[in-house]
Amino acid sequence: MILDRGEVIVVGGGIVGTTTAWFLAERGVDVVLVEQEDLAYGASGRNMGFLVISNRCSGIELDFALHGRSLYEGFSEQLGNTFEYRSSGGLAFFNDEADAALFREFAEERRSVGLTTDYLEPSEVREVAPILTGDVVGGVFCAEDGMIRTPKFVAALGAECARRGVRIHTQTTATRLKRGADGKVIGVETTRGQVLGDRVVWAAGVWSKLLADEGIEINMEIERLGALLTTPIAETVDPVLYGPSIATMYRHFRTLSSFESTYADRQELLSGKFTQNINQIDGGNLMLGCPMDYPNSFEDHPCRRPDAGAQRVPAQLPGPEGRHRAGVGGPRAQRQGRAAHHRRYQGGPGASHRDRARARKRRRPGDRRTDRPAGHGRGVVVRRRALLPYREGLIAA
């Protein structure tokens, strides 16, 4: 059965697929887009939406980042600001005097390539981001940084694509390429029928590795990042915030002359797997991230625990109306946290009938019944209504 025909078939309804469809449709190309779930189902629906300009290496990387930011400005004018585009800057903060020289050099080098950056003293950091308390020593503010709400952007652009004539087929999984008698690609096979066309753009993110079955090897490594979404807070967080580990995560910092001396006696920090990133979305919710699983280092199933990876959420962050907090607790809090997890997620003593039923569904053959999944952090005190795994729509009441 033939489901549709077009000049170009786009496989994948994330940010890459929808922007590809939009730009092609703008040029008068007849486009069909197929998506296995809904638009922005994958990584595009589950990220923090940072527009990071300040940490891009000089040259083509920085040029691309600046051009991308200008595109969002244009989309904001065309679509209306339906996707929370914000260009209020980014603040990289640190809390160890040993980092001061590196961050000063970072600010100076960024100014030398034309970015608007300033090194801030502790009082200036708290003036820009009052939510940061405690032992903040300094920071670097870059006016060019910003953010979007990626799932909202994809949804808005998808609607505009449809108005421009793009046919979007959701709940339609592309299973393989369709080839003619001469071996030329003439479309894709899907779970709902064939989609025929002259060209195919495969924009399926990590699912693009499935093309290996077609003899097409993709040089791609899979990395998993996580984010948490809080309930709304009264405080306003205007710029996007990056914690001190940003200096170990971005290649640009490693090009600075003071990088090696900064970490000479703190090599353990270079293997960190958590970035202390914070932003705020419309409605007042905070998004916190990101625990990171590097290529070839993570389990073959998603984390099944709401607080997994949250062991280093900054304890100084206020919770909604001052009532909920997430942070590292002492021995008593650790025992309480493990017991609560055991009840809720493993069906242990004190669990309700509903919790036990859910725990039975979560278990898979071969799973051990323990009070904490192996490999996860300890001592996390997270009230379930205050902090949830981030995916669009999962906002605690």
Salt bridges, closest charged atoms under 4 A:
ASP4 OD1 - ARG167 NH2 3.24
ASP4 OD2 - HIS169 NE2 2.82
GLU26 OE1 - ARG27 NH1 3.74
ASP30 OD1 - ARG167 NH1 2.43
GLU61 OE1 - ARG251 NH2 2.82
GLU73 OE2 - ARG69 NH1 2.94
GLU84 OE2 - ARG149 NE 3.56
GLU84 OE2 - LYS152 NZ 2.77
ASP96 OD2 - ARG266 NH1 3.26
ASP99 OD1 - ARG266 NH2 2.55
GLU109 OE1 - ARG110 NE 2.83
GLU109 OE1 - HIS252 NE2 3.07
GLU121 OE2 - ARG104 NH2 3.32
GLU160 OE1 - ARG163 NH2 2.79
GLU160 OE2 - ARG164 NE 3.14
GLU189 OE2 - LYS178 NZ 3.82
ASP293 OD2 - ARG224 NH2 3.02
ASP293 OD1 - LYS273 NZ 3.92
GLU299 OE1 - HIS301 NE2 3.15
ASP307 OD1 - ARG305 NE 2.54
GLU321 OE1 - ARG323 NH2 3.01
ASP367 OD2 - ARG304 NH1 3.16
GLU392 OE1 - ARG149 NH2 3.01
